[in-house]
Amino acid sequence: MSDTTEAIEQVTSLSDYINKVGKIHLTQERKRKQLNSEKQMNIYYRGQNQDFPNTLPSLIRNENYLKNEDKLINDFITKYPELFGNCQNNFDRLALMQHHQLPTRLLDLTSNPLVALYFAVERSNGSTNKDTDLIDGKIFPFTNFYDPVPLCQSLTDDHFENIFSEFTSIKGNNRQFLKSPFSDEIEIESSLARLNGDDRNLVLNEVNDFYKTLNSVDAKLQTYWSNLYADIVNSSENPRDQDNLLETYEFLNKMSSTKRLYHEIKKDIGDFEAKINPLELFVPKIVTPRIIDQRIKNQRGLFMFVPFVDNYGFEENGSQVALNSYEVQNRTQTRINILRLLSNSRDPQPMTFVIPHCKKASIRSELERVLVQIFLADLILVYWVPRNEGLRA
């Protein structure tokens, strides 16, 4: 789906993969030291046993699913209420639905590269799947430190390139991209997924208008929104407004559709302060979920919350244009790429590990042997060592 050129790394064995993963971790550590950053430059992995042309969640790949996102979520909750007893917010509910195979806008990631490798070589040949041992597997590394090139490309797609200056203050800082499941921003977006489709589209359309206004303000090569939003949050008597940007923001905040979004949020967060930061909605986030089921615990699972893309974009002359399904998917993929790990080369490209289909079976066997060894080592630590310590005593 994406036109992005990728840096392909062929993986032929388990040891080959471990060596390649080790190299990218060393490279990231060098970058962190060069930036003199105390923040950990984390790497996350997504393994796919089929050669999909993108890393989009199934919800985004299917136009009918995407149009009925709210119905899929709310119908599932209504049908299986007993599953959600331990859920504290809408993100918990989405995470649980994701692990029950419901299409959501969450993208499964893991911090364990071996888990990603397992999913990339996993065999499935059921009635609805092709024999995946006949198809190359892929692993996509992501990071919590964005690269400016794909971010700039995403903004340029909608002719919002002047907004780029609003994001520069977070370069080298993971706070905008690495979120807690209790984050207000994650609750906003999780609730937006549950909002009636018409209301959600109206909110997204107005957010797009805000970007357009901000783009014209930022054409003066200064950054205004961060100052204005700080004044809004602090209820300043004299907010640092420029060219009626505050008026545009207040219109978004007072829309009936936005108020219904706030109503949905307040079902989980009663004291939620109704002040959206529209810039947050543009970028993907990596979320560490609560351990609400065993699968998340076993996989060291995380999720990427994939951002919403409005059905309408803007042309260069500022006129609005409807986007077809292909364009929505392509723009969503470009935003996901904001957190793709790039190759360490003169022309950095998103990295992809490719497992040739002819190597899947042998790598799967190697992984199984390693897992057995780990299991036996755990048994020794839990059972044999305490017994022998008791004998020595």
Order of alpha helices (4+ residues) and beta strands (2+ residues): beta-alpha-beta-alpha-alpha-alpha-alpha-beta-alpha-beta-alpha-alpha-beta-alpha-alpha-alpha-alpha-alpha-beta-alpha-beta-beta-beta-alpha-beta-alpha-alpha
